[in-house]
Amino acid sequence: MSVEEVMKVVKKDLIHYQNSGGGMTVSGGEPTAQPEFLLELMKTAHEDGLHTCLDTCGFAEWEILEKVLAYTELVLFDCKHLDPSEHQRLTGVSNTLILDNLKKIAASGVPVRIRVPLIPAYNDSKDNIRATGQFVQSLGLKDVDLILFHKFGFNKYRALGRECLVEDKRSLYVTDHALKILRSFSLGVSVV
């Protein structure tokens, strides 16, 4: 689709945005993987008076993010794991660029909400949650969303004849300990 085609669809809900205070969130996959399109879309929406939100994992060159931030009112930023070796093992890429970008975005003044997908036995340890809280607090950020693990993808794995390597071990304890740890850093924490 072209930017014009996307904006035509987005503007169909203009009354809803005006009544709710909402706007356009660009997510993906990773929206920065199409940097020229993303920049043009965010600029057009911003110039049309829409609230703009970028949902990103932060794995992009800073020059791309910096340009897009000029037209962004809110960033939703995924924090999957703070330990560099664990992040590399779990995602296939280092978190060095990601965390550097988060530092720069936090310093830019654009509001940021950190989003932590809690994945049982992968990133829900007390040590990782504590490291996340410390890091978020050190950046002067205040808002964290815990995204709970769910079973929606399990049937897809079965249908594809593939093994899902994550078991649904999540319990109220996992959510409860993550909430307590993050809130101990004076962070506003939501469970989504």
N, C-alpha and C positions, 0 to 999 in steps of 0.2 A: 504494500500500500504506500501511497505517497503521503507526505505530511498533510496535504490538503484533505485527502480522503480520511485520514485518522481524525483530523480536527472536525470534520463534518460529523463523524460518529460521536466524538466527545461532546460537541455542542448540542447534541440532541438532549442532553441531560443538564443543560445550563440552568434551568429553573431550579432543579434539585440542588446543584452546587450553591446557588445563591441562597436558598433556604436553609441549607445544612452547614454552610461554611466550608464545604468540601471542594474538590477540584480534581485534577488529573494526576494520577500516580503512574509513573513509568517503571515497570518491573520487567521480569523476564522469566527465564534465563537471566542473563546479565545484559542490561540495556547498554552499557558502555562498549559492548562488543560491536555495536553499530554506531560509532561516535558521531559521524556527520549527520546521520538521520536523527539521533538523539538530540544533538545540539539544536538542529533546526526545529524539531518538534517542541522542545522545551522553550525555546525563544518565542516561537509563534504563540504557544499557549500563554506564556507570561505576558506578551504584548497584548493579547486579547483579554487580559485581566483575570485569567484563571489562576487559582492557587496551584502550584506545581510541586510535586513530590518525586524524588528519585529514590527508588528501592534498589540498593546495590550491595554487592559483596566487597566492593572496594578494590577488586583486582583489575586495575587499569592504570595507564600512565597518568601521572598527576596533571599533565597538560590538558588531557581530556576532561578530567573531573573539574579542574579549575574553570574551564570555559563553561561547562554545564552549570556549575554552581551560581554563575551570574544570573541565571534564570530559574533558580530553585529556591522554594520557600521552606522546604523540609527534606531532610535526608533520613531514610530508614536504612540503617547500616547493619549488615549481618556480622556477628562475631561468632565464629564456629568453634574456635579453640585458640587459647592464648599461648600454649606451648608450641614453639616453632616446629619441633620434630613431630609432634603429634598432628599438628595442622598439615604438615607435608604428607604424613602417612595417611591421613584420613581424606584429604582433598586432592592430593597430587601436586600441590603447589605450596610454596613457602608463604608464610603470613607476613613477612617483612614488608613488602610493598603495601599490603593491605593495612597493616597497623600504622605505617608511615602516612598513608593517605588519610586514615581516620584522624590522626593527630592534626594534619593540615586542615581537614574539614572542620574539626572542632575549633581550631584557631580562626577560621574564616568568619565565624559569627552566624553561619546558617544553622538553624536548629537541627539537632540530630537526636534520633531515637535509636538506641542500640537494640538489635533483635537477636536473641540467642535461641536457636533451635535446640531444645534439650533432647538429645539422642541417647537412650539408655546404653550404658557401658562404653560410650564413645566420648562424650563431653560433659557428662552430668556429675563428674566427681566434685567433691568439696574443694579440692585444690584448684581445679579449673574455674569453678564458680567464684571462688575467692579471688583468684588472679584477675578474672574478668571485672569483678566489682572494684578492685584496686585500680585497674587500668582506666576504667570508665570514670571513676572519681578523680583520678589524676589529671584527666583531660577537662575537668570542670563540667562534664555532662551530667544530666540528672535523671534521664528516662531510659528504662530498660523494659523490653517486652520479652517474656519467656514464651517461646512457641513450643507447645507440648507435642510430643511424639504421638502419632496416631497410626492406625492400622490400614488406612485407606489404600495404600499401595501394595499390601500383601497379596491381594487377589490378582493384581497385574503381574506380579512376579510368578505366581502359580500358572497363570494363563500363558506366560512366555516360557514356561518350563525352567525358570531360573530360581535359584535359592536366594532368599532374602537373608542377609547376614545380620540383620538387626532383629532382636526379639523384643516383644512388647513387655519389658520388665518394669516399665514406669509405674510408680505407685504414688500415693499422696505424699509419702515420705520424701521422694525425690523432689517433687514440686515444693513441698514445705521447706526442705533444707535449702533449696536454691533461693526461695523467697527470703528466708531468714538471713542468709549470708549476704545477699545483695542489699537488703534493706539495712543491714548493719553499716553500710557505707553511705547511708542517708540518700539512697537512690529511690526514685519513684518506680515501683515495679508493677507491671501488669502481666496477667497470664492470658494469652490468646491461643 
